[in-house]
Amino acid sequence: MANQKTLISIKDLARQTNITTRTLRYYDSIDLLTPAETTEGGHRMYTEENTARLFKIIFLKDLGFQLNDIKSILDRDVWNWDGYFEEHFRMLQEERARLDSLERRMKEMKNIFELEGELEAPVLLELIKLSRQDPQSRHEHMKSLFNNNEIAHYKNLPNLSNDDHEAKEWLQKVADLKKLLNEDPASLPVQEIVAWIDRKMSEALGGDEQLMEKI
């Protein structure tokens, strides 16, 4: 009797850990948390070891690990915590970069909408494509188009997702030019905007005419 383990019911375990009985049954079904015993009446019973394992599951799940990864971690005889945490740090960094990129795209949409009062389908499609592309893919795409020196100059162009004066000025010029699409390209208003854009691009790109042609 001295070695008999204390058993608690699934309801008591759910109450102690603030986990629903439905979740505990699911964990059992995927062999993530198997009860120590099941009574003749089909009631799941758990030990202190089960409870400790559940706390680890909750902890890792809160960190963002998927259930199949948690099972792999907990089922190992030796836990390589350093490796798992390093991998998770990498995943978090990638997700942060994705969210930062999405935030920039949203700001661009906001700026365009404020100027034009609408978001046309081609603009939305392009923004959707960009938001779905991971940062590494965008970087590789840039490298396929430009050399390192060109990329450095390219980054001098205004970031249209910013709320600063320069970005808004560029967006306003583009909006003004769009309003003049039916005007004669040789007209003074059109030529003034085109000249402004050419001058600003030349300044940002260090006068690199080949790069201006690429863009």
Secondary structure, 3 states (H helix, E strand, C coil): CCCCCCCEEHHHHHHHHCCCHHHHHHHHHCCCCCCCEECCCCCEEECHHHHHHHHHHHHHHHCCCCHHHHHHHHHCCCCCHHHHHHHHHHHHHHHHHHHHHHHHHHHHHHHHHHHHCCCCHHHHHHHHHHHHCCHHHHHHHHHHHCCHHHHHHHCCCCCCCCCCHHHHHHHHHHHHHHHCCCCCCCCHHHHHHHHHHHHHHHHHCCCCHHHHHHC
